[in-house]
Amino acid sequence: MARGGSEAPKIVWSKRVGSFKIEDQEAYLDYELRYRGKAIDILHTYAPPSKNGLGLTSHLCITVFSHARSHLFFVIPSSTYVSDIFLAQNPSWNSILHKQDLKSSI
């Protein structure tokens, strides 16, 4: 449920264009697949100022993270909203974040 007791918004996945959108298409999350389709790179989230405080970007993120988990994908949080705000408030999703292999240059 969204803040204020309203129902969760209906979210539509547009695989062809790489986005998840609230049904009215005013709020959205853009992504690209990386690592041969095994990781979802969340590039950008947007909700119009008129819809601030409704938790729409959080609902979008939860949908994408749930989608990633159910398809055994990792998530790359390139969007600053996702990396700085959503994950700080929802650390349980950290387990599916993509962790680059750190290889020595030696």
C-alpha positions in Angstrom: 0.0 0.0 0.0 1.2 3.5 -0.8 1.5 6.1 1.9 -1.7 7.7 2.9 -3.6 4.4 2.8 -4.2 4.3 -1.0 -3.7 1.1 -3.0 -0.4 0.3 -4.7 -0.4 1.7 -8.3 -0.6 -0.6 -11.3 2.8 -0.9 -12.9 3.3 -1.8 -16.5 6.5 -3.4 -17.9 7.6 -2.3 -21.3 10.4 -4.7 -22.1 10.8 -3.4 -25.6 11.8 0.1 -24.4 13.4 -0.9 -21.1 11.1 0.7 -18.6 8.5 0.1 -15.9 5.8 2.7 -15.7 2.9 3.6 -13.5 -0.2 2.9 -15.5 -0.8 6.6 -16.1 2.8 6.8 -17.4 3.6 9.9 -15.4 6.1 8.1 -13.2 8.6 5.6 -14.6 11.9 3.8 -14.1 14.3 3.3 -17.1 16.8 0.4 -17.2 19.1 -1.4 -19.5 20.1 -5.1 -19.4 23.8 -5.7 -18.9 26.1 -8.7 -18.6 24.4 -10.7 -21.3 21.0 -10.1 -19.8 21.9 -11.2 -16.3 21.8 -7.7 -14.7 19.3 -4.9 -14.7 21.0 -1.5 -14.7 18.5 1.0 -13.2 19.4 4.2 -15.0 16.7 6.7 -14.0 13.6 7.1 -12.0 11.0 9.9 -12.4 7.8 11.0 -10.7 6.3 14.4 -11.5 6.3 17.0 -8.7 2.5 16.8 -8.6 2.9 13.2 -7.4 5.7 13.7 -4.8 5.1 11.9 -1.5 3.0 9.1 -3.0 5.8 6.6 -3.0 5.6 6.0 -6.7 9.4 5.6 -7.3 9.6 3.3 -4.3 6.8 1.1 -5.8 8.6 1.1 -9.1 11.9 0.0 -7.5 10.2 -2.7 -5.5 8.6 -4.0 -8.7 11.9 -4.1 -10.5 13.8 -5.6 -7.6 11.1 -8.3 -7.3 11.3 -8.9 -11.0 15.1 -9.3 -10.9 14.9 -11.7 -7.9 12.3 -13.9 -9.6 14.3 -14.1 -12.8 17.7 -14.6 -11.0 19.0 -11.3 -12.2 21.3 -8.9 -10.4 20.6 -5.2 -10.1 23.0 -2.3 -10.8 21.8 0.8 -9.0 23.1 3.5 -11.4 20.2 5.9 -10.5 21.1 8.1 -7.5 17.6 7.7 -6.1 18.1 3.9 -6.1 21.6 3.9 -4.7 21.3 6.7 -2.2 17.7 6.6 -1.0 15.8 3.4 -1.9 18.6 1.0 -0.9 19.3 3.0 2.3 15.7 2.6 3.3 15.4 -1.0 2.0 18.7 -2.8 2.7 17.2 -6.2 2.3 17.6 -5.8 -1.5 21.4 -5.5 -1.2 21.6 -9.2 -1.6 20.8 -9.0 -5.3 23.1 -6.1 -6.2 25.6 -6.8 -8.9 29.1 -7.0 -7.5 31.9 -6.5 -10.0 34.8 -8.8 -9.8 37.7 -6.8 -8.7 40.7 -8.1 -10.6 44.2 -7.1 -10.0 45.9 -5.3 -12.8 49.2 -7.0 -12.0 
